[in-house]
Amino acid sequence: GEVSFVYNAFEMIKNGSSIEEIVNFVEENKRRIIHAIVVDDLNHLKRGGRISGTVATVGALLGIKPTLKIDDEGKVIPGDKIKGRKKALKYLVQELKEKAINPEEQVIFICHADCLSEAEDVKKMILEEVKVKDVLINS
């Protein structure tokens, strides 16, 4: 979410907006950011104490990809549990389709953790399925 604010603040500066206008924009929009996160490796959740070792092992064997969301207070909360990586990536696009407000006016940011090819796949799906202003990938 922070990347989108930096991007928008930069665009606003280029267009001559004042600091006050930029701060107002951030304040008005900080609770409108959609964070949809897919966890590929359950060991990260196990190490962080979010799930037990047994759950991590069984989930990995079943190909479960849990999703995480960030609530209005900025806390990470559990989302859905999806079977398979491809379905999990499609889930990201579906979240955008269901929750984006005026997507044709939005620049969508995809962040990834060492999975650029999958981020590019998600970008392609978004561009094919949702009318957006642009899709940018950062790591």
Z-matrix of the N, CA and C atoms (Angstrom, degrees):
N
C 1 1.428
C 2 1.516 1 112.63
N 3 1.326 2 117.11 1 -35.95
C 4 1.459 3 119.70 2 -178.24
C 5 1.519 4 111.35 3 -62.99
N 6 1.328 5 116.67 4 -36.06
C 7 1.465 6 120.69 5 -179.20
C 8 1.523 7 110.19 6 -59.80
N 9 1.320 8 116.66 7 -41.48
C 10 1.465 9 119.00 8 -179.43
C 11 1.525 10 111.11 9 -65.52
N 12 1.325 11 117.47 10 -35.71
C 13 1.461 12 119.21 11 178.02
C 14 1.524 13 111.39 12 -68.79
N 15 1.322 14 117.33 13 -40.37
C 16 1.463 15 120.30 14 176.98
C 17 1.528 16 109.61 15 -62.48
N 18 1.321 17 116.03 16 -45.56
C 19 1.467 18 121.13 17 179.04
C 20 1.533 19 110.29 18 -58.66
N 21 1.327 20 116.46 19 -50.51
C 22 1.464 21 120.10 20 -178.45
C 23 1.524 22 112.02 21 -66.11
N 24 1.324 23 117.65 22 -37.56
C 25 1.464 24 120.56 23 177.29
C 26 1.523 25 110.16 24 -63.18
N 27 1.321 26 116.83 25 -41.85
C 28 1.465 27 120.75 26 178.13
C 29 1.528 28 110.37 27 -61.67
N 30 1.339 29 116.50 28 -45.12
C 31 1.471 30 120.63 29 178.17
C 32 1.528 31 110.73 30 -61.90
N 33 1.324 32 116.66 31 -40.51
C 34 1.460 33 120.19 32 179.87
C 35 1.527 34 111.23 33 -66.39
N 36 1.331 35 117.41 34 -38.55
C 37 1.467 36 121.16 35 176.80
C 38 1.522 37 109.79 36 -62.85
N 39 1.346 38 116.52 37 -44.98
C 40 1.473 39 120.18 38 178.58
C 41 1.528 40 111.45 39 -59.47
N 42 1.332 41 116.34 40 -31.82
C 43 1.464 42 120.89 41 -179.01
C 44 1.530 43 113.07 42 -91.11
N 45 1.340 44 116.61 43 7.65
C 46 1.456 45 120.35 44 173.81
C 47 1.513 46 116.23 45 87.25
N 48 1.313 47 118.44 46 15.28
C 49 1.468 48 120.65 47 179.26
C 50 1.525 49 110.48 48 -70.48
N 51 1.315 50 115.35 49 149.82
C 52 1.463 51 120.69 50 178.14
C 53 1.530 52 109.85 51 -82.78
N 54 1.326 53 115.41 52 165.12
C 55 1.462 54 120.66 53 176.27
C 56 1.527 55 109.60 54 -58.80
N 57 1.321 56 116.63 55 -41.31
C 58 1.467 57 120.76 56 179.65
C 59 1.533 58 110.82 57 -60.37
N 60 1.322 59 117.65 58 -41.86
C 61 1.469 60 120.97 59 178.53
C 62 1.523 61 111.14 60 -64.42
N 63 1.322 62 116.10 61 -38.92
C 64 1.467 63 120.25 62 179.46
C 65 1.527 64 110.26 63 -66.91
N 66 1.325 65 116.97 64 -45.51
C 67 1.468 66 120.92 65 178.33
C 68 1.524 67 110.04 66 -60.53
N 69 1.320 68 117.12 67 -42.97
C 70 1.469 69 120.61 68 178.11
C 71 1.523 70 110.91 69 -61.84
N 72 1.330 71 116.90 70 -41.14
C 73 1.467 72 120.83 71 178.57
C 74 1.533 73 110.17 72 -59.93
N 75 1.331 74 116.40 73 -47.22
C 76 1.466 75 120.42 74 -179.49
C 77 1.526 76 110.25 75 -62.30
N 78 1.316 77 117.20 76 -46.07
C 79 1.470 78 120.63 77 -179.61
C 80 1.526 79 111.51 78 -61.32
N 81 1.322 80 116.89 79 -40.71
C 82 1.467 81 120.68 80 -178.25
C 83 1.529 82 112.67 81 -71.55
N 84 1.323 83 116.51 82 -25.27
C 85 1.465 84 119.54 83 -172.05
C 86 1.517 85 115.31 84 -112.61
N 87 1.324 86 118.78 85 -2.87
C 88 1.461 87 119.98 86 -173.44
C 89 1.525 88 113.62 87 -64.10
N 90 1.294 89 118.68 88 -23.45
C 91 1.467 90 120.78 89 178.90
C 92 1.527 91 112.33 90 -97.84
N 93 1.316 92 116.59 91 7.28
C 94 1.463 93 120.88 92 -179.08
C 95 1.525 94 113.23 93 -103.80
N 96 1.299 95 116.57 94 -1.07
C 97 1.462 96 121.00 95 -179.94
C 98 1.523 97 108.63 96 -74.51
N 99 1.322 98 116.33 97 135.18
C 100 1.464 99 121.33 98 176.62
C 101 1.527 100 107.85 99 -100.01
N 102 1.311 101 116.29 100 122.09
C 103 1.459 102 121.63 101 174.15
C 104 1.522 103 107.27 102 -111.34
N 105 1.307 104 116.81 103 116.66
C 106 1.463 105 121.40 104 174.90
C 107 1.522 106 106.16 105 -123.78
N 108 1.314 107 116.63 106 119.90
C 109 1.463 108 122.21 107 -172.72
C 110 1.520 109 108.84 108 -123.68
N 111 1.332 110 115.66 109 133.18
C 112 1.463 111 121.08 110 174.93
C 113 1.520 112 107.30 111 -111.89
N 114 1.323 113 115.87 112 128.40
C 115 1.467 114 121.49 113 179.04
C 116 1.524 115 108.03 114 -97.89
N 117 1.324 116 116.13 115 119.41
C 118 1.459 117 120.04 116 -177.68
C 119 1.523 118 112.26 117 -85.90
N 120 1.322 119 116.44 118 -36.54
C 121 1.463 120 121.37 119 -175.62
C 122 1.529 121 109.46 120 -113.63
N 123 1.320 122 116.34 121 111.11
C 124 1.463 123 120.97 122 -177.09
C 125 1.525 124 112.94 123 -66.33
N 126 1.322 125 117.28 124 -17.20
C 127 1.467 126 119.57 125 178.47
C 128 1.526 127 111.61 126 -62.47
N 129 1.340 128 116.64 127 -29.71
C 130 1.471 129 118.98 128 177.21
C 131 1.528 130 110.40 129 -63.54
N 132 1.329 131 116.39 130 -40.99
C 133 1.467 132 120.07 131 178.61
C 134 1.524 133 111.09 132 -70.13
N 135 1.328 134 116.11 133 -34.62
C 136 1.472 135 120.39 134 177.82
C 137 1.529 136 109.86 135 -65.67
N 138 1.327 137 116.67 136 -48.40
C 139 1.471 138 120.39 137 -179.75
C 140 1.526 139 111.75 138 -61.65
N 141 1.334 140 116.39 139 -33.49
C 142 1.462 141 120.57 140 179.62
C 143 1.515 142 113.60 141 -81.66
N 144 1.343 143 116.86 142 -0.21
C 145 1.450 144 120.63 143 177.64
C 146 1.523 145 114.76 144 79.46
N 147 1.318 146 117.18 145 11.43
C 148 1.471 147 120.20 146 -178.86
C 149 1.525 148 112.16 147 -82.24
N 150 1.349 149 116.80 148 -27.10
C 151 1.466 150 120.63 149 176.86
C 152 1.526 151 108.74 150 -139.04
N 153 1.332 152 115.69 151 160.77
C 154 1.465 153 120.44 152 179.63
C 155 1.529 154 109.95 153 -81.96
N 156 1.316 155 115.54 154 166.92
C 157 1.459 156 120.96 155 176.58
C 158 1.515 157 112.10 156 -61.49
N 159 1.320 158 116.71 157 -38.40
C 160 1.466 159 121.05 158 179.27
C 161 1.523 160 110.71 159 -63.97
N 162 1.314 161 116.54 160 -46.33
C 163 1.470 162 120.64 161 179.14
C 164 1.527 163 109.95 162 -62.01
N 165 1.330 164 117.58 163 -40.89
C 166 1.465 165 121.01 164 179.22
C 167 1.523 166 110.86 165 -62.64
N 168 1.322 167 117.18 166 -43.60
C 169 1.466 168 121.27 167 -179.23
C 170 1.520 169 111.53 168 -65.71
N 171 1.324 170 116.91 169 -49.49
C 172 1.469 171 120.79 170 -179.41
C 173 1.529 172 110.09 171 -64.12
N 174 1.317 173 116.84 172 -44.02
C 175 1.465 174 120.61 173 179.15
C 176 1.515 175 112.20 174 -60.15
N 177 1.328 176 116.51 175 -41.43
C 178 1.466 177 120.37 176 178.55
C 179 1.522 178 110.88 177 -65.09
N 180 1.331 179 117.21 178 -42.50
C 181 1.467 180 120.73 179 178.67
C 182 1.524 181 112.00 180 -62.09
N 183 1.322 182 117.00 181 -34.69
C 184 1.466 183 121.66 182 -179.04
C 185 1.531 184 113.19 183 -87.55
N 186 1.328 185 116.45 184 -4.52
C 187 1.463 186 119.97 185 -179.64
C 188 1.519 187 113.45 186 72.52
N 189 1.324 188 116.24 187 30.11
C 190 1.464 189 120.86 188 -178.84
C 191 1.530 190 109.49 189 -78.40
N 192 1.326 191 114.74 190 132.09
C 193 1.463 192 122.04 191 176.50
C 194 1.528 193 107.58 192 -117.96
N 195 1.318 194 117.21 193 99.68
C 196 1.460 195 118.43 194 179.98
C 197 1.529 196 110.83 195 -71.94
N 198 1.312 197 114.70 196 151.37
C 199 1.456 198 119.56 197 175.10
C 200 1.518 199 108.33 198 -110.80
N 201 1.295 200 114.74 199 152.59
C 202 1.458 201 121.88 200 177.48
C 203 1.518 202 108.16 201 -125.34
N 204 1.302 203 115.26 202 152.95
C 205 1.458 204 121.22 203 176.89
C 206 1.517 205 107.66 204 -132.41
N 207 1.307 206 115.65 205 165.12
C 208 1.459 207 120.39 206 175.54
C 209 1.520 208 106.95 207 -116.66
N 210 1.337 209 115.61 208 124.16
C 211 1.463 210 119.41 209 -176.79
C 212 1.533 211 110.96 210 -80.07
N 213 1.330 212 116.03 211 -178.95
C 214 1.464 213 121.54 212 -176.85
C 215 1.522 214 113.53 213 -63.87
N 216 1.327 215 116.63 214 -18.28
C 217 1.464 216 120.54 215 178.55
C 218 1.523 217 112.00 216 -94.84
N 219 1.336 218 117.19 217 2.19
C 220 1.454 219 121.15 218 178.77
C 221 1.514 220 114.38 219 85.01
N 222 1.326 221 117.30 220 13.42
C 223 1.465 222 121.01 221 -179.79
C 224 1.523 223 110.37 222 -94.17
N 225 1.325 224 115.27 223 141.97
C 226 1.465 225 120.98 224 177.08
C 227 1.523 226 108.13 225 -77.29
N 228 1.327 227 115.32 226 128.31
C 229 1.465 228 120.56 227 179.69
C 230 1.525 229 109.56 228 -128.26
N 231 1.333 230 117.10 229 151.76
C 232 1.468 231 119.65 230 178.73
C 233 1.524 232 110.86 231 -65.44
N 234 1.321 233 114.30 232 145.46
C 235 1.458 234 120.65 233 175.17
C 236 1.513 235 109.30 234 -114.00
N 237 1.307 236 115.80 235 -136.01
C 238 1.459 237 121.64 236 -179.30
C 239 1.527 238 111.12 237 -85.44
N 240 1.319 239 115.02 238 164.08
C 241 1.465 240 121.54 239 174.01
C 242 1.523 241 106.44 240 -114.42
N 243 1.322 242 115.64 241 121.51
C 244 1.461 243 120.73 242 -173.43
C 245 1.516 244 108.92 243 -119.82
N 246 1.323 245 115.57 244 139.76
C 247 1.465 246 120.07 245 -179.47
C 248 1.525 247 108.94 246 -93.34
N 249 1.318 248 115.55 247 115.55
C 250 1.456 249 121.50 248 175.85
C 251 1.518 250 113.58 249 98.50
N 252 1.317 251 114.74 250 143.23
C 253 1.466 252 121.18 251 -176.62
C 254 1.526 253 112.33 252 -67.58
N 255 1.339 254 117.70 253 -42.97
C 256 1.468 255 119.87 254 -178.54
C 257 1.523 256 111.18 255 -61.60
N 258 1.323 257 116.57 256 -43.07
C 259 1.468 258 120.02 257 178.13
C 260 1.526 259 110.54 258 -64.61
N 261 1.316 260 116.20 259 -35.88
C 262 1.464 261 120.00 260 179.51
C 263 1.529 262 110.71 261 -65.21
N 264 1.325 263 116.70 262 -39.87
C 265 1.462 264 119.72 263 178.77
C 266 1.529 265 110.70 264 -68.60
N 267 1.321 266 116.81 265 -37.21
C 268 1.471 267 120.21 266 175.96
C 269 1.526 268 110.60 267 -64.56
N 270 1.324 269 115.91 268 -33.28
C 271 1.463 270 121.25 269 176.85
C 272 1.530 271 110.59 270 -57.85
N 273 1.336 272 116.85 271 -41.02
C 274 1.461 273 120.63 272 179.93
C 275 1.523 274 110.87 273 -58.94
N 276 1.326 275 115.96 274 -43.89
C 277 1.463 276 120.67 275 -179.96
C 278 1.530 277 110.00 276 -66.68
N 279 1.317 278 116.46 277 -40.89
C 280 1.467 279 120.47 278 179.43
C 281 1.528 280 111.22 279 -62.78
N 282 1.315 281 117.21 280 -40.24
C 283 1.467 282 121.04 281 176.93
C 284 1.523 283 110.29 282 -58.68
N 285 1.321 284 116.27 283 -43.14
C 286 1.460 285 120.99 284 178.41
C 287 1.526 286 110.35 285 -62.71
N 288 1.330 287 116.28 286 -46.43
C 289 1.464 288 120.62 287 -178.83
C 290 1.527 289 111.54 288 -60.61
N 291 1.314 290 116.87 289 -38.87
C 292 1.465 291 121.20 290 -176.33
C 293 1.525 292 113.79 291 -80.18
N 294 1.327 293 117.16 292 -31.18
C 295 1.460 294 118.88 293 -168.38
C 296 1.522 295 115.78 294 -113.12
N 297 1.317 296 117.94 295 -15.76
C 298 1.463 297 119.44 296 -176.57
C 299 1.526 298 110.93 297 -68.56
N 300 1.311 299 115.49 298 138.21
C 301 1.457 300 122.38 299 175.22
C 302 1.524 301 107.01 300 -101.10
N 303 1.317 302 116.29 301 123.61
C 304 1.471 303 121.78 302 -178.03
C 305 1.529 304 111.64 303 49.87
N 306 1.327 305 118.50 304 58.00
C 307 1.465 306 119.95 305 -176.19
C 308 1.525 307 113.71 306 -57.98
N 309 1.332 308 117.21 307 -28.72
C 310 1.467 309 119.70 308 -179.43
C 311 1.526 310 112.09 309 -64.95
N 312 1.322 311 117.36 310 -15.27
C 313 1.464 312 121.98 311 178.10
C 314 1.529 313 112.12 312 -101.34
N 315 1.325 314 117.72 313 0.56
C 316 1.465 315 121.57 314 -171.43
C 317 1.522 316 112.70 315 -105.62
N 318 1.320 317 114.81 316 142.60
C 319 1.457 318 121.56 317 166.84
C 320 1.524 319 105.28 318 -95.03
N 321 1.326 320 115.94 319 123.74
C 322 1.459 321 122.10 320 -177.81
C 323 1.523 322 108.47 321 -95.64
N 324 1.321 323 116.67 322 133.44
C 325 1.458 324 121.70 323 179.11
C 326 1.517 325 109.62 324 -110.31
N 327 1.315 326 115.63 325 129.64
C 328 1.461 327 121.89 326 175.70
C 329 1.520 328 107.09 327 -111.71
N 330 1.312 329 116.23 328 120.79
C 331 1.465 330 121.75 329 175.15
C 332 1.520 331 107.53 330 -107.00
N 333 1.305 332 116.71 331 144.73
C 334 1.460 333 119.90 332 -179.84
C 335 1.519 334 109.84 333 -140.89
N 336 1.309 335 114.96 334 163.67
C 337 1.460 336 121.65 335 177.56
C 338 1.524 337 107.70 336 -120.07
N 339 1.319 338 115.36 337 84.62
C 340 1.466 339 122.74 338 176.60
C 341 1.531 340 112.91 339 63.13
N 342 1.328 341 116.25 340 41.05
C 343 1.473 342 120.21 341 173.94
C 344 1.530 343 108.73 342 -143.21
N 345 1.329 344 115.22 343 59.22
C 346 1.460 345 122.00 344 -176.01
C 347 1.525 346 112.36 345 -58.49
N 348 1.338 347 117.79 346 -41.11
C 349 1.467 348 118.97 347 -177.32
C 350 1.532 349 111.05 348 -63.25
N 351 1.321 350 117.48 349 -37.43
C 352 1.465 351 119.93 350 177.49
C 353 1.525 352 110.91 351 -71.17
N 354 1.321 353 117.26 352 -35.71
C 355 1.467 354 120.11 353 175.43
C 356 1.527 355 109.79 354 -62.30
N 357 1.322 356 116.40 355 -40.03
C 358 1.467 357 120.26 356 177.28
C 359 1.527 358 110.99 357 -66.00
N 360 1.334 359 117.39 358 -35.90
C 361 1.470 360 120.62 359 175.62
C 362 1.526 361 110.88 360 -63.01
N 363 1.324 362 116.65 361 -42.94
C 364 1.465 363 120.48 362 178.98
C 365 1.530 364 109.83 363 -64.61
N 366 1.318 365 116.64 364 -41.76
C 367 1.466 366 120.42 365 177.56
C 368 1.523 367 110.16 366 -58.29
N 369 1.316 368 116.72 367 -45.81
C 370 1.463 369 120.96 368 179.76
C 371 1.532 370 110.69 369 -60.78
N 372 1.332 371 116.96 370 -44.43
C 373 1.468 372 120.61 371 178.80
C 374 1.529 373 111.08 372 -61.36
N 375 1.327 374 116.15 373 -42.63
C 376 1.466 375 119.53 374 179.76
C 377 1.523 376 110.01 375 -61.44
N 378 1.333 377 116.49 376 -48.07
C 379 1.461 378 119.95 377 -177.96
C 380 1.523 379 112.32 378 -63.88
N 381 1.331 380 116.92 379 -29.55
C 382 1.464 381 120.57 380 178.50
C 383 1.526 382 112.52 381 -79.29
N 384 1.336 383 117.56 382 -30.70
C 385 1.462 384 120.74 383 -170.01
C 386 1.525 385 115.67 384 -109.52
N 387 1.327 386 117.00 385 -18.54
C 388 1.465 387 120.00 386 -174.75
C 389 1.524 388 108.70 387 -133.51
N 390 1.316 389 116.23 388 133.13
C 391 1.463 390 119.81 389 175.79
C 392 1.529 391 107.71 390 -81.77
N 393 1.335 392 115.73 391 109.12
C 394 1.463 393 121.86 392 179.84
C 395 1.523 394 109.15 393 -127.51
N 396 1.318 395 115.97 394 163.12
C 397 1.465 396 120.94 395 178.79
C 398 1.528 397 110.70 396 -67.29
N 399 1.340 398 115.88 397 -44.89
C 400 1.467 399 120.83 398 179.41
C 401 1.526 400 108.53 399 -168.43
N 402 1.326 401 115.60 400 162.90
C 403 1.461 402 122.25 401 174.75
C 404 1.522 403 107.02 402 -130.20
N 405 1.318 404 116.43 403 123.32
C 406 1.460 405 122.01 404 179.63
C 407 1.521 406 109.27 405 -118.41
N 408 1.322 407 115.14 406 141.91
C 409 1.466 408 121.35 407 179.15
C 410 1.522 409 108.42 408 -110.45
N 411 1.320 410 116.28 409 130.93
C 412 1.462 411 120.65 410 172.21
C 413 1.515 412 108.81 411 -137.25
N 414 1.332 413 115.24 412 159.02
C 415 1.464 414 118.25 413 -177.04
C 416 1.504 415 111.07 414 -120.36
